[in-house]
Amino acid sequence: MKAVRFHEYGDPDVLRHEDVEQPVPGAGEVRIRVAATSFNSVDGNIRGGFMRGPIPVVLPHTPGIDVAGTVDALGEGVDGIAVGDDVVGFLPMDGTGAAAEYVLAPAEVLTSAPKSVPLADAAALPLVGLTAYQALFDHGKLTAGQRVLINGAGGAVGGYAVQLAKNAGAHVIATAGPRSSEAVRSAGADEVVDHTTTSVTAVVTEPVDVALNLAPVDPAELAALVTLVRSGGVVVSTTVWMPAPSDEERDVRGIDLFVRSDADQLARLVALTDRGELRVDVAERVPLAELSTLHARAAQGAVHGKVIVVPSVA
Ligand SMILES: NC(=O)c1ccc[n+]([C@@H]2O[C@H](COP(=O)([O-])OP(=O)(O)OC[C@H]3O[C@@H](n4cnc5c(N)ncnc54)[C@H](OP(=O)(O)O)[C@@H]3O)[C@@H](O)[C@H]2O)c1
């Protein structure tokens, strides 16, 4: 089968589209015929060798943390999943990924794919959808009637965060540049602040319960977000290379989020999708053989929105 792998860390051209053995599922695993994986920005950092501590992959490594596809073979002891099922999942980040025609997955990370979107498009959901969900609800404890600020709502995580927060009954204030503002508004934001012209700290006058930072702002801008949060509230940040700000005197906690795979939560996102309450947006569909070019474009900042990567299985 075809897979994309890198044999050494480095620039995007270390990614090779090559022939590898089709994997055989072990106990507790299933083999999936991949409809798509997706590109996540962490993929570039893993490929570049910058994540060797937290995400120790074995070389040669196949990237691709998200998977959507069809179960094609079962290992021993797998219950509740059958050959032919369409599934979606967030694969172990240090394991062999889904930038391939087939991938193995532990059965427990998988859930049924949404029926209301094309199977390949469902690969746009797991990692970024779970990041948004866990930021808002596991860490932010967001509830109906609360106010949430989503800084960096114009990106892939932000699109889901705005929708999920609005769906939960929160008042959503979002920052977005001109290229993203319409999408963020249509995702349900009540107020949209253009971060290219306006400082969010200048326009948010009533405190928020939860501030979510998804943007690569400078540390001073990140620190300023804490001043917008009410006493006892929380700042959750996904840009973990800068610590989330906190204010002990006012009991505002700062939380650095590290997303984790969770099939039950993913099933909730799938259910919301199938009820028409969560839109899965796909900005681009890129052939597997062009993954190296996609990484190069991402490194130049030339990728906007969620990109899925599609193998051409015969
Ligand atoms: N820690 C974790 O577990 C975890 C998990 C997932 C993602 N992440 C990280 O979380 C961040 C968001 O992920 P993503 O996939 O949504 O990234 P993304 O698609 O690149 O979106 C980031 C967005 O931030 C906006 N932005 C840029 N500069 C800004 C500024 N100064 N103020 C406000 N917004 C600004 C841009 O939107 P505009 O179009 O509005 O300019 C951009 O689309 C990334 O840094 C990613 O690496 C971390």
The ligand as an ORCA input file, in Angstrom:
! r2SCAN-3c Opt
* xyz 0 1
  N      -2.370     22.216     22.896
  C      -3.120     21.430     22.129
  O      -3.465     20.287     22.483
  C      -3.567     21.946     20.794
  C      -4.527     21.267     20.035
  C      -4.967     21.827     18.833
  C      -4.434     23.035     18.417
  N      -3.481     23.639     19.146
  C      -2.931     24.960     18.772
  O      -4.019     25.873     18.899
  C      -3.888     26.909     17.936
  C      -5.177     26.992     17.127
  O      -5.295     25.847     16.322
  P      -6.020     25.929     14.930
  O      -5.939     24.585     14.322
  O      -7.332     26.573     15.079
  O      -5.012     26.916     14.172
  P      -5.272     27.789     12.906
  O      -6.281     27.121     12.036
  O      -3.942     28.159     12.381
  O      -5.983     29.109     13.484
  C      -5.372     30.075     14.235
  C      -6.090     31.373     13.924
  O      -5.618     32.402     14.755
  C      -5.968     33.630     14.133
  N      -5.016     34.654     14.537
  C      -3.749     34.837     14.115
  N      -3.206     35.876     14.757
  C      -4.148     36.341     15.602
  C      -4.198     37.402     16.544
  N      -3.154     38.199     16.757
  N      -5.337     37.572     17.260
  C      -6.402     36.788     17.075
  N      -6.418     35.766     16.177
  C      -5.299     35.568     15.458
  C      -5.995     33.389     12.637
  O      -7.292     33.727     12.187
  P      -7.658     34.993     11.309
  O      -8.080     34.449      9.995
  O      -8.744     35.612     12.079
  O      -6.450     35.876     11.207
  C      -5.847     31.876     12.509
  O      -6.780     31.329     11.622
  C      -2.655     26.558     17.099
  O      -1.566     27.274     17.628
  C      -2.472     25.068     17.334
  O      -1.133     24.680     17.180
  C      -3.032     23.133     20.324
*
